[in-house]
Amino acid sequence: MAYRIVAIDVHKKMLAVVVADVAGEGEYEFGAAQVRRHPRSIAPAGPMVVQQEVEEVVMESTAQYWKPVWGALERYWKPARQKRDGATQMSGTLHLCQAKSNRGRVGGRMTSPTANG
Protein backbone atom coordinates (compact mmCIF):
# COMPACT_ATOMS: atom_id res chain seq x y z
CA MET A 1 0.00 0.00 0.00
CA ALA A 2 1.30 3.47 -0.89
CA TYR A 3 2.32 5.93 1.80
CA ARG A 4 2.88 9.31 0.22
CA ILE A 5 4.44 12.35 1.79
CA VAL A 6 4.52 15.78 0.17
CA ALA A 7 7.30 18.31 0.75
CA ILE A 8 6.53 21.92 -0.14
CA ASP A 9 9.24 24.57 -0.25
CA VAL A 10 7.32 27.84 -0.04
CA HIS A 11 8.92 30.80 -1.82
CA LYS A 12 7.63 34.32 -2.36
CA LYS A 13 6.54 33.67 -5.95
CA MET A 14 6.32 29.89 -6.24
CA LEU A 15 5.91 26.58 -4.48
CA ALA A 16 8.31 23.71 -5.13
CA VAL A 17 6.33 20.52 -4.52
CA VAL A 18 7.76 16.99 -4.27
CA VAL A 19 5.59 13.92 -3.71
CA ALA A 20 7.43 10.87 -2.37
CA ASP A 21 6.02 7.35 -2.09
CA VAL A 22 7.91 5.91 0.88
CA ALA A 23 5.96 2.70 1.54
CA GLY A 24 7.80 0.30 -0.73
CA GLU A 25 11.02 -1.58 -0.23
CA GLY A 26 14.07 -0.37 -2.09
CA GLU A 27 14.13 2.98 -3.83
CA TYR A 28 11.51 5.64 -3.21
CA GLU A 29 9.47 7.10 -6.05
CA PHE A 30 9.37 10.88 -6.45
CA GLY A 31 7.32 13.32 -8.48
CA ALA A 32 8.06 17.06 -8.59
CA ALA A 33 6.27 20.21 -9.74
CA GLN A 34 6.53 23.97 -9.49
CA VAL A 35 3.39 26.00 -8.81
CA ARG A 36 3.06 29.77 -9.06
CA ARG A 37 2.39 31.22 -5.63
CA HIS A 38 -0.77 33.14 -6.35
CA PRO A 39 -4.03 32.97 -4.38
CA ARG A 40 -5.78 31.23 -7.27
CA SER A 41 -3.02 28.63 -7.57
CA ILE A 42 -2.73 27.94 -3.81
CA ALA A 43 -6.38 26.88 -3.37
CA PRO A 44 -5.94 23.80 -5.62
CA ALA A 45 -3.12 22.58 -3.36
CA GLY A 46 -5.68 20.98 -1.02
CA PRO A 47 -7.54 18.96 -3.68
CA MET A 48 -4.22 18.11 -5.42
CA VAL A 49 -2.80 16.36 -2.34
CA VAL A 50 -6.17 14.66 -1.75
CA GLN A 51 -6.06 13.32 -5.31
CA GLN A 52 -2.46 12.12 -4.82
CA GLU A 53 -3.57 10.29 -1.63
CA VAL A 54 -0.91 12.05 0.43
CA GLU A 55 -0.78 11.09 4.14
CA GLU A 56 1.52 13.80 5.52
CA VAL A 57 2.68 17.25 4.37
CA VAL A 58 5.95 18.95 5.31
CA MET A 59 6.41 22.63 4.48
CA GLU A 60 9.50 24.81 4.73
CA SER A 61 9.45 28.57 4.49
CA THR A 62 11.85 31.27 5.63
CA ALA A 63 9.09 33.88 5.89
CA GLN A 64 5.35 33.96 6.49
CA TYR A 65 4.52 32.84 2.92
CA TRP A 66 3.47 29.43 4.30
CA LYS A 67 0.31 30.73 6.00
CA PRO A 68 -2.09 30.69 2.98
CA VAL A 69 -0.77 27.30 1.87
CA TRP A 70 -1.23 25.89 5.38
CA GLY A 71 -4.77 27.34 5.49
CA ALA A 72 -5.71 25.72 2.17
CA LEU A 73 -4.37 22.33 3.26
CA GLU A 74 -5.97 22.54 6.69
CA ARG A 75 -9.33 23.44 5.16
CA TYR A 76 -9.52 20.84 2.36
CA TRP A 77 -6.92 18.11 2.70
CA LYS A 78 -6.59 17.46 6.44
CA PRO A 79 -10.29 16.63 7.11
CA ALA A 80 -10.47 14.46 3.98
CA ARG A 81 -7.46 12.36 5.08
CA GLN A 82 -8.55 11.99 8.70
CA LYS A 83 -12.15 10.95 7.94
CA ARG A 84 -11.43 8.33 5.27
CA ASP A 85 -11.55 4.58 5.89
CA GLY A 86 -8.15 3.21 6.86
CA ALA A 87 -6.81 6.53 8.19
CA THR A 88 -3.78 6.14 10.44
CA GLN A 89 -2.74 8.27 13.41
CA MET A 90 -0.47 10.35 11.13
CA SER A 91 -3.04 10.81 8.34
CA GLY A 92 -3.65 14.48 7.72
CA THR A 93 -0.63 15.68 9.67
CA LEU A 94 0.88 19.01 8.68
CA HIS A 95 4.50 19.79 9.59
CA LEU A 96 6.17 23.20 9.37
CA CYS A 97 9.96 23.35 9.28
CA GLN A 98 12.33 26.26 9.42
CA ALA A 99 15.42 26.35 7.24
CA LYS A 100 18.58 25.54 9.20
CA SER A 101 20.28 28.61 7.73
CA ASN A 102 17.46 30.79 9.13
CA ARG A 103 17.73 29.69 12.76
CA GLY A 104 19.24 31.79 15.52
CA ARG A 105 22.52 30.95 17.21
CA VAL A 106 22.49 28.27 19.87
CA GLY A 107 24.14 28.79 23.24
CA GLY A 108 25.01 32.46 23.20
CA ARG A 109 24.46 35.97 22.05
CA MET A 110 25.34 37.23 18.65
CA THR A 111 28.23 39.67 18.66
CA SER A 112 29.37 42.03 16.00
CA PRO A 113 32.87 41.61 14.52
CA THR A 114 33.90 45.02 15.92
CA ALA A 115 32.77 44.22 19.48
CA ASN A 116 35.82 42.05 20.14
CA GLY A 117 38.34 44.85 19.86
N, C-alpha and C positions, 0 to 999 in steps of 0.2 A: 504494500500500500504506500502511496506517495505521501511524503511529509515535506511540504514546501515552505520555505522561508523567503521573505522578500527583504532586501536591503535597499533603502532609499537614501541617497546622498542629496540633501536639499541645498540648492544653490539659489542665489538671488533671482536668476532668470531661467533656471531649468532644474529638473529632477533627473538624477541618474538612478535608474531602477534595475536591480538584478534579482531575478527569481532563481533560487537554488532548490533542487530536489535532493534532500539529504537522507532519504529513507533507505536507499538501496546500498548494497555492498559494493565495494570498489570505488570507482570514480563518481563524483557528483555531477549532475547535469545542471547547466546554467543557461539562462536566457537573459539578455540585457536590452534595455531601451532607454532612450532619452525622451523626456516630455517637457515641453515648454511650461514654465511656471507662470501660469496665468489663471485667474479664478475659474475660467471656463474649462481649463484643462486639468485642474486639480480635482474637481468634483467627480470625474470619471475614475479617479484612483480607487475609490471604494468599490464600485462594481467590478473594476478590472481585477483586483485581488480576490474578490469573491469568485469570479469566473475562473481564475487560475487555481482555485482551491488552496489558497495560502493559509497556513496555520498561525504563523507569527510574523510580525513586521518589526524591523529594526530601522530606525532613522538616525541620521547624523546630520547635524547642522551647527555651524559656528555662530549663527545669529538666530533671530526669532522667526526666520522664514518657515520653520517647521510647523508653526501653529495652525495655519489653514489646512495643511496636509493631514495633521493629526486629527483635526476636527472632522474632516471628510471621512477618514478611516474609522473614527470612533462612532460616527453617525450611521454609516452604511455597512461596513465590513465586520466590525467587532460583534454586533448583535447577531448577524447572519451566521458567523462561525460558532458562536457559543450556543445557539439554539438548535443547531442541526443534529441529526442522529449521529452518534459516534464521536461527538465532540470530546476532546481530552481536556485535562486541567489547563493546558497551555494554549488551547484554541482561542483565538481572538486576542492574544496578548500583544500589546504595543510596547516597544522598547525605544527609549530616546538616549542616544549616546552623544558625548561631547568629544570633539577631536582632541587627541592627545596634545597636539601643538597649541591648543587653545586653553589649556588648563593652567591654573596658577601654580606658583612654586610650592613645593612641599617642604615643610620643616624650616621655614625662615622667612624673613622679610626680603623684599626686593630692594636692592641698593643700586644707586646710579654709579657709573664708572668713575665719576669725579669725587664721590663721597669717601673713597679710600685714601685720599691724599693727605 
